[in-house]
Amino acid sequence: MLHEAMRSYYAPLLILLFFGVMVLVDKLFSQKIKRLFLLEIFLQLFLMAVTSLDQYFASLGDAGLAWRLRSITTCLNFVIGPCSPMIMVLIYDTGVTGKMSKLFYLPQVINAVLSVSSLWNGWIFSVNSNNLYKRGPLFPTSLTVGFFYLLILIVFSAKQQNKPNRRAEMTFLTAAFLGIGSAVGLELFFDLNFMIWNVSSVSVVLYYLLLTTQKILYDSMTGTYSRVAYEKQMEKLNYKHPCTIAMIDLNNLKQINDWNGHSTGDAAICSVTAAVLKHKFRHMKLYRYGGDEFVLVSSRICEEEMHRVLKAAQKDCGGMSELPVSFSYGISVHRRGEDIYKAITLADEMMYRNKAIIRDGENAELD
């Protein structure tokens, strides 16, 4: 049985070890997220070892202390199992808010207490002196807690309404939930061993790749798409699809930075993006083009609609900051068969023309 476990876990073991090296040399994520990923890898490897030993002790029958050792490995499986999806939630939440209520850990604490106490009362499991394993009346507790954390992960993703690539993220998390659920079902009802942690290890690596993609395509400070995402979208639309483009640029950001500091300038940028994101329609996407330059792109020809969106955002953005914050914009339409970069240049020129009008108006007021 131990050899079977080694054969089953050989590929996931190598994947996790290579994955650990990738995390160590990663330059995108914070040290906290990297530590959580490394902890996740350690738990996956540890649980593979524990599961393998559990199957080995089970194969020994009633020989010697096999049943006591099996009790310990079974207990460890139940105690530590839900920690893997819990850490995945912590990784996601660290990237979104960085905060988590202490109540979040309560289900796992209850599961750990019940699992350890089962060594004496058999509430979740029991292994008798004949090395026979039996499920207790509270057996589903550990599985329920694990799936609870996976559901939290899906809910967190669903709540990020304006997050770029959210549909792909939701699809992956739902697929991971169903995949791990299927692996659990195969182990419980068809007596197939070593399924859960095989599927779980692959899911963790894919989760890392998903977050890496999100990090590249998503500007975490403003909640908009990144310049990389913008370039890819322009390449996709060029000559092929009609769209409406608005170039957006903050007014007087240099003065805000000089007088109040760059943190205040960042807050001003965020207030503008928050206002645009609040009013934009679902067919519009906001990209961060540069420091304080943004591009709003609609998959439709809707020049008047985009004007209304940006006018409403202009009224709102000042109220989202203690400083008087405003922005200028220019809009152009790109049609099928045309060079999209000409439309971008035209929108940019109109934006600078409007910016000059606003600046001249402010200078006239000062005079």
C-alpha positions, 0 to 999 in steps of 0.5 A: 500500500505504501508503494501504491501511495508513492506511485500515486503521489509521485507526480503531485510531489514533483509539481509541488516541489517545483511550485515551491521554487517558483514561489521562492523566486517570484517577484510579483506577490508580497512576502505575506502571500508568498509565505502563505503559498509556501505554507500551503505547499508544506501542508499539501506535502504533509497530508500526502505523507500522512495519507500514505502512512495511514494506508500503510498502517491500515494494511498491517491489520491488527499487528502490534501498535498499528491501530494506534498509529493509524488513529494518529494519522487519521486524526491528523487528516481530519484536523489539517485537511480543512486548513488547505482551503482556509489558506487559499481564502487567506491568500485571496483576502490578503490581495483584496483587503488584508483583513479577516475576522477572528470568527473566520477561524472558528469552524476550523477550531471546532473541527480540530477540537472534535477531531482530536477528541474523537481519539477517545469518544469516536464522534468523527472517527474511531479505530479499534484495537483490531485496526478497524476504522469506523466513521462517527456520527459527526464524520462530515464535520471536516469535509463540511468545514473544508467546503465551507472555506471553498464556498467563501472563496467563491463568494469573495470572488463574486463580490468583486463586481468590478474586478477584471477577469472576474468571470474566468476567476469564478469559473476556475474556483467553481471548477476547483470546488467541483473537482475536489468535491468529485475527488472526495466522492470517489474516495468515500463511495468508490473506495479509490485512494489518494484522489483528494490531495492529487486534485487539491495539489493541482488546484493550488498550482492553477490557483497560483497561476490564476492570481499571477495572471490577475496580478499582470492584468489588474491594477490593484491600486485603482481597481482597473485593468492594467496597461498589459490588458489594454495592449492586448485588448487593442490588438484584439479590436484593431480593424476587427471590432467597432468600439468607443474610446475615451482617454482620461487624464487627471487635472493638476495632479502635479500640484496635488503631489507637490503640495500634499504628497504622493499618497494624496495624489494616489488618493486623487487618482483612486477617487477618479477611477472609483467615480468612473467605475461607479457610473460605467456600464457593463460593456465598458472597461477601464484601463490604466494607461499610465500614472494618471491616464486612463482609457475607457473602452466600450465594445459598442459605438455609444459616444453619447452614452460615454459622454453621460457616464463621464459627465456623471463621474466628473460630478462625483469624483470631487465628492470622493476626496477632500481635495478638489479633484477633476479630470479631462477626457476626449472621446472617439469612435473606432469602426470595423476596418479602421486603424484603432490607434488613429482613434486613440490618437484622436481621443488623446488630442481631444482630451488635451484640448479639453484640458487646455480649456479647463486650464485657461478657465482656471487662469482667467478666474485667477486673473 
